[in-house]
Amino acid sequence: MILYGILFEGSDTNIGKQKYLDAHGVNYQYNKQVVNVLFAHEGGKKIARQIQCVHAGKPETIDLVEDDLVFVTNGSCTENATTGDDDNAPAMTTHTGDGGCWQLWKNIAKQDAAFGHPDKFCGNLQATNWESATVTTLDGRIPSYIQKLSKRDPFTGNVVTGGIITIKDSNWLMSFTVNRQPHFQEQPRDQVVMWVYGLYTDKPGDYVKKPMKDCTGREIVEELLWHMGVPETEISDMAKTGAHCIPCMMPYITAFFMPRKAGDRPEVVPERSVNFAFIGQFADTARDTVFTTEYSVRTAMEAVYTLLEIDRGVPEVYASCYDVRALLEATAQMMDGRKITDMKLSFFTRIGEKIALKKASGTVVEEILKRYHIV
């Protein structure tokens, strides 16, 4: 039996996974694009019979038998993503569904309605695109404005913005966040890395009168600085000498949120499939919500357990939003270990706190608050 994994998305986080696969003798084939998987309907079964590829510009095929297993990541939110720099805007694809993974899914879907309807997700770039950017500060000017907004020094190594700050009056509906610094291991300690994004990439900015998709990295920083309250006389120089920006246009980044109905995404293991499964954000499983790492992991587990007939259940989603212990733990992390009793509170809030703690004294409530370092 041979396992075939057809993947398109990649990142630095996959290095650890690759090391694990290396240790198990996995054979990688690089610079080879899979363009189709051919199926046969035999005896009421759906069987993947051939993988069609292009390698170095030449077509190749891999013949399959029923005992082979094929796992396909169909669709990708990062397909056709392009980057720019301080002086150049990222290019924007104008053709819907022309990326490798989308075309693969289209070719597969033509063979059976059970294999889904990819055009529902990749057929409207206007609805699925937005633009992201990383901004790296080069001196202390921009961090001082971050501190004014977040009330936290970004150089302490603690929580900074505590989540995403959305500029609700922005024409681009611009948002930004600053996580604990340094964000990267090799990052200089006097720099801050911000993540910025805009949802309305085709509207002119409030300060830079251009659509975000046509803006250079420097222009995106100028727009952000204007919203952060930097005086207009300082914006141009601060954006030019105080930061580097790498914008990234992502035409399919919200593809999995497009309106859909049952059947638009294929089941992880389509009915009567014996050697083929879909995995990832565009495979349909009832166990989770898309846009999470766990969703992709659960589809892969379901695929393997089903095709190999492994008697093991896929872990259910942990309902942490309803678990007071998880909420208290998250609160403690967001407060960087500070207890409520250590925080600066108003007079009346402090009185209410004392009354509440007195009533909780000696109860399980006090025990839980102490366990999770709230008091």
C-alpha positions in Angstrom: 0.0 0.0 0.0 1.3 3.5 -0.9 0.0 6.7 0.6 -0.3 9.7 -1.7 -0.6 13.1 -0.1 -1.4 16.0 -2.4 -0.7 19.3 -0.6 -0.4 22.8 -1.8 -0.2 25.0 1.3 3.2 25.3 3.1 4.8 27.3 5.9 7.7 27.3 8.3 5.4 25.6 10.8 5.6 22.5 8.6 9.4 22.0 9.3 8.7 19.9 12.4 6.1 17.8 10.5 8.6 17.2 7.7 11.2 16.0 10.2 8.7 13.5 11.6 7.9 12.3 8.1 11.6 12.1 7.2 12.1 9.7 10.1 9.4 7.5 8.7 10.9 7.2 5.3 8.5 9.5 3.4 9.5 10.0 -0.3 9.0 13.7 -1.4 8.6 14.6 -5.0 9.3 18.3 -5.6 8.5 20.6 -8.6 5.7 18.3 -9.5 2.2 19.7 -9.9 -0.8 17.4 -9.6 -3.5 18.5 -12.1 -6.0 15.7 -11.8 -7.0 12.4 -10.1 -9.0 10.1 -12.4 -11.7 7.9 -10.9 -13.5 4.7 -11.9 -16.9 3.5 -10.8 -16.7 -0.2 -10.3 -19.1 -2.5 -8.6 -20.8 0.4 -6.7 -17.4 1.7 -5.5 -15.5 4.9 -6.3 -11.8 4.1 -6.9 -9.0 6.6 -7.6 -7.2 5.0 -10.5 -4.6 7.5 -11.7 -2.9 10.7 -10.6 -2.0 13.1 -13.4 1.0 15.4 -12.9 3.2 17.9 -14.7 6.9 17.6 -13.9 9.4 20.0 -15.5 6.8 20.9 -18.1 6.2 17.3 -19.1 3.0 15.3 -18.2 3.4 12.3 -16.0 1.0 9.7 -14.5 0.9 7.6 -11.4 -1.3 4.5 -11.8 -3.2 3.5 -8.6 -4.6 0.3 -7.3 -7.5 -0.1 -4.9 -5.1 -0.7 -2.0 -3.3 2.7 -2.5 -4.5 5.7 -0.5 -4.8 9.2 -1.9 -5.4 12.2 0.4 -6.0 15.6 -1.4 -6.1 19.0 0.2 -8.7 20.6 -2.1 -8.8 24.4 -2.2 -6.5 26.8 -0.5 -7.1 30.2 1.1 -3.5 31.2 0.4 -3.4 30.2 -3.3 -2.2 33.0 -5.6 -1.0 35.1 -2.6 1.5 37.7 -3.7 3.8 40.1 -1.8 5.1 43.6 -2.3 7.6 45.7 -0.5 8.1 49.3 0.7 8.0 50.6 -2.9 5.8 48.2 -4.7 2.2 47.0 -4.3 1.6 43.2 -4.5 0.1 42.0 -7.8 -3.5 40.9 -7.8 -4.7 37.9 -9.9 -7.7 38.7 -12.1 -8.7 35.1 -13.0 -10.9 33.2 -10.7 -9.9 29.8 -9.6 -6.7 29.7 -11.7 -4.4 28.5 -8.9 -3.1 24.9 -8.9 -5.1 23.6 -6.0 -8.4 25.2 -7.3 -7.9 23.8 -10.8 -7.1 20.4 -9.4 -10.4 20.5 -7.4 -12.3 21.6 -10.5 -10.9 18.8 -12.5 -11.8 16.3 -9.8 -15.3 17.8 -9.3 -16.2 17.4 -13.0 -16.2 13.6 -12.5 -18.7 13.3 -9.7 -21.2 15.7 -8.0 -20.2 14.2 -4.7 -16.8 15.8 -5.1 -18.1 19.3 -4.4 -18.5 22.6 -6.2 -15.3 24.6 -6.0 -16.6 27.6 -8.0 -18.8 28.4 -5.0 -15.6 29.3 -3.1 -13.1 30.5 -5.8 -15.5 32.2 -8.2 -15.8 35.7 -6.7 -12.5 37.4 -6.0 -14.3 40.6 -5.0 -15.9 38.8 -2.1 -13.0 36.6 -1.0 -9.9 38.9 -1.1 -8.3 41.0 1.5 -4.8 42.3 2.1 -2.5 41.7 4.9 0.8 43.4 5.8 3.7 43.0 8.3 5.1 46.3 9.6 8.5 46.2 11.4 9.4 49.4 13.3 13.0 50.6 13.0 13.1 53.1 15.9 11.0 54.2 18.9 8.6 56.6 17.2 5.9 54.2 16.1 6.1 52.1 19.2 5.3 55.2 21.3 2.0 55.5 19.5 1.3 51.8 20.0 1.8 52.3 23.7 -0.6 55.3 23.8 -3.3 53.1 22.2 -2.7 49.9 24.2 -1.5 51.5 27.4 1.3 48.9 27.4 5.0 49.2 26.6 5.6 46.9 23.6 9.2 46.2 24.7 8.4 44.5 28.0 7.8 41.0 26.5 4.2 41.1 27.9 0.9 41.3 26.1 0.7 44.4 24.0 -2.7 45.1 22.2 -4.2 42.0 23.8 -5.9 41.1 20.5 -6.9 42.9 17.2 -7.6 46.6 17.2 -10.1 47.5 14.4 -10.2 51.0 13.1 -13.9 51.2 12.6 -13.9 54.5 10.7 -11.3 53.3 8.2 -12.4 53.1 4.6 -10.3 49.9 4.3 -11.8 48.6 7.6 -8.1 48.4 8.7 -7.1 46.5 11.8 -3.8 45.8 13.5 -2.4 43.7 16.3 0.9 43.6 18.3 1.6 40.4 20.1 4.3 39.7 22.6 7.7 41.0 21.4 10.1 39.8 20.1 7.7 38.1 17.6 10.6 36.1 16.0 13.5 34.5 17.7 16.1 36.4 15.7 14.3 39.8 15.9 16.3 42.7 17.2 15.1 43.7 20.7 14.6 47.3 19.7 12.1 46.5 16.9 8.4 45.7 17.0 6.5 43.6 14.5 2.9 44.5 13.8 0.3 42.6 11.8 -2.0 44.8 9.7 -4.8 44.0 7.4 -7.7 45.6 5.5 -11.0 44.1 4.4 -12.0 46.6 1.7 -9.1 46.6 -0.6 -10.9 48.4 -3.5 -11.8 51.6 -1.6 -9.6 54.7 -1.4 -7.9 55.3 1.9 -8.8 58.1 4.3 -5.3 59.6 4.1 -3.8 57.9 1.1 -6.4 58.4 -1.6 -5.8 55.1 -3.3 -7.3 51.6 -3.0 -5.3 49.5 -0.6 -4.7 46.9 -3.3 -2.8 49.6 -5.3 -0.7 50.8 -2.3 3.0 50.2 -1.7 4.1 49.1 1.8 5.1 52.6 2.6 1.7 54.0 1.7 0.0 51.4 3.9 2.1 52.5 6.8 1.2 56.1 6.1 -2.5 55.3 6.2 -2.0 53.4 9.5 0.0 56.2 11.1 -2.7 58.7 10.2 -5.3 56.6 11.9 -3.0 56.2 14.9 -3.0 59.9 15.4 0.5 60.8 14.1 0.6 64.5 12.9 0.4 64.8 9.2 3.7 66.7 9.1 5.5 63.6 10.5 3.7 60.8 8.7 5.8 60.7 5.5 9.2 60.7 7.2 8.1 58.2 9.9 6.8 55.8 7.3 9.9 56.1 5.2 12.6 55.9 7.9 10.8 54.4 10.8 9.4 51.1 9.4 9.6 48.4 6.8 6.3 47.0 5.4 5.7 43.8 3.4 2.1 43.8 2.0 0.5 40.5 0.9 -2.6 40.3 -1.3 -4.6 37.2 -0.7 -7.4 36.7 -3.3 -9.0 33.6 -1.6 -8.3 34.3 2.1 -12.0 34.2 3.1 -13.1 31.6 0.5 -14.3 29.1 3.1 -16.8 31.7 4.5 -18.6 32.0 1.1 -22.3 31.2 1.1 -22.7 27.4 0.6 -25.1 24.6 1.0 -24.8 20.9 1.7 -22.7 19.2 -1.0 -20.7 22.3 -2.0 -17.8 20.9 0.0 -17.2 17.2 -0.5 -17.4 14.8 2.5 -14.0 13.9 3.9 -14.5 10.4 2.5 -17.2 10.6 -0.2 -19.8 7.8 -0.1 -18.5 4.5 -1.5 -15.0 5.9 -1.9 -12.5 3.1 -1.0 -9.1 4.7 -1.5 -9.5 8.5 -1.6 -10.3 11.3 0.8 -10.4 15.1 1.0 -8.7 16.9 3.9 -8.5 20.5 5.0 -10.7 23.6 5.2 -12.8 22.7 2.1 -13.6 19.1 3.2 -16.9 18.8 5.0 -17.0 17.5 8.6 -19.5 18.1 11.3 -17.0 18.2 14.1 -15.6 21.8 13.9 -15.8 25.3 12.3 -13.4 26.3 9.5 -10.5 28.7 9.9 -9.0 26.6 12.7 -5.9 24.4 12.7 -8.0 21.8 14.5 -10.5 21.6 11.6 -7.8 20.5 9.2 -6.3 18.0 11.8 -9.8 16.5 12.4 -10.5 16.0 8.7 -7.1 14.2 8.3 -7.9 12.0 11.3 -11.3 11.2 10.0 -9.9 10.4 6.6 -7.2 8.0 7.9 -9.5 6.3 10.5 -12.2 5.8 7.9 -10.1 4.5 5.0 -8.0 2.3 7.2 -11.0 1.1 9.3 -9.3 2.2 12.5 -11.7 1.8 15.5 -10.9 5.2 17.0 -13.0 8.3 17.4 -12.0 11.8 16.3 -11.7 14.0 19.3 -14.7 16.3 19.8 -14.3 20.1 19.9 -13.4 21.3 23.4 -16.2 23.7 24.4 -13.8 26.0 26.2 -16.0 29.1 25.7 -18.4 27.5 28.2 -15.8 26.3 30.7 -15.2 28.8 33.5 -11.8 27.3 34.2 -10.6 27.9 30.6 -11.9 31.5 30.8 -10.1 32.2 34.0 -6.9 30.7 32.6 -7.2 32.9 29.5 -7.9 35.9 31.8 -4.8 35.2 33.8 -2.6 35.0 30.7 -4.0 38.2 29.3 -3.1 40.0 32.6 0.5 38.7 32.4 0.2 37.0 35.8 -1.2 40.1 37.6 -3.9 39.3 40.1 -7.1 41.4 40.3 -6.0 42.5 43.7 -2.9 44.0 42.2 -4.7 46.0 39.5 -5.5 49.7 39.8 -9.3 49.8 40.2 -11.7 52.7 40.9 -12.9 53.1 44.5 -16.3 51.7 43.9 -15.0 48.8 41.9 -12.5 48.0 44.7 -15.3 48.0 47.3 -17.4 45.6 45.1 -14.3 43.4 44.7 -13.8 43.2 48.5 -17.5 42.3 49.1 -17.4 39.6 46.4 -14.2 38.1 47.7 -15.5 38.1 51.2 -18.6 36.1 50.1 -16.4 33.7 48.2 -14.1 33.1 51.1 -13.9 29.4 52.1 -15.9 28.3 49.0 -15.0 26.5 45.9 -15.2 29.8 44.1 -12.3 31.1 46.1 -10.4 27.8 45.4 -10.9 28.2 41.6 -9.9 31.9 41.6 -6.6 31.0 43.5 -5.9 28.0 41.3 -6.0 30.1 38.2 -4.1 33.0 39.8 -6.9 35.5 39.6 -6.5 36.4 43.3 
